[in-house]
Amino acid sequence: MTRLDSVIRRLTAQRDLLDWASRIISPTGLVLELGLGNGRTYDHLRTRLPGREIYVFERSPAAHPACLPEPKYLMVGDIFDTLPPFIEAVGRRRAALIHADIGSGDERLNREVALRMSPLLDELLQPGGLLLADRSFALPHCEDVTRETGVAEGRYYVYRRQPESAYSAAEQRTSAR
Ligand SMILES: C[S@@+](CC[C@H](N)C(=O)[O-])C[C@H]1O[C@@H](n2cnc3c(N)ncnc32)[C@H](O)[C@@H]1O
């Protein structure tokens, strides 16, 4: 497989998953785009989810001018600085869909970022909420449902937060010990 083939497969998976998630997400709950980049996936999401508020996180916005969100929906800065106060402001378990495409060519750094970001995303997803991501995350309250989507393993990652009933009893038992 050439590098061109590989990029095309990844972008096809990304687009197919954005379409899939847009069809099935809860009608209520926030939508977040982590990593604006050129604004391609943001543009796709806003087209698939007309009228829905989409919050975008980006440390150095440089997207095509037609693909820039309104300032009130653009959180400028490092995600580790902007996401915690955002969660504080909107509350935990509020996101119906998060798309995270923040990877770079540095795999070691990507793994570190994913590990550090996992608790924040786990906290933000509402029960049934979906995370689509360019890499794997460690989310204790979510299930990896990539297989449900038909996307090949390792090409893109999909997680769904479990309903509260799936873990609250177990957590209550643990915290009672
Ligand atoms: C691969 S690009 C996103 C491409 C985008 N999905 C598109 O379709 O155009 C990744 C973006 O994430 C941003 N990014 C990476 N790490 C970040 C961080 N810790 N905080 C904020 N933005 C970050 C980069 O600046 C870059 O613009």
The ligand as an ORCA input file, in Angstrom:
! r2SCAN-3c Opt
* xyz 0 1
  C      -4.451     16.845     11.891
  S      -4.870     18.504     12.211
  C      -6.644     18.455     12.177
  C      -7.179     18.373     10.771
  C      -8.662     18.620     10.686
  N      -9.411     17.512     11.263
  C      -9.086     18.826      9.238
  O      -9.835     17.980      8.705
  O      -8.681     19.815      8.639
  C      -4.534     18.597     13.935
  C      -4.777     19.968     14.552
  O      -4.797     19.802     15.967
  C      -4.166     20.917     16.561
  N      -3.660     20.478     17.871
  C      -2.819     19.440     18.120
  N      -2.574     19.330     19.431
  C      -3.270     20.326     20.038
  C      -3.411     20.748     21.393
  N      -2.786     20.114     22.400
  N      -4.219     21.795     21.662
  C      -4.861     22.457     20.653
  N      -4.765     22.103     19.343
  C      -3.977     21.062     19.044
  C      -3.051     21.310     15.586
  O      -2.688     22.666     15.741
  C      -3.702     20.998     14.233
  O      -4.291     22.149     13.676
*
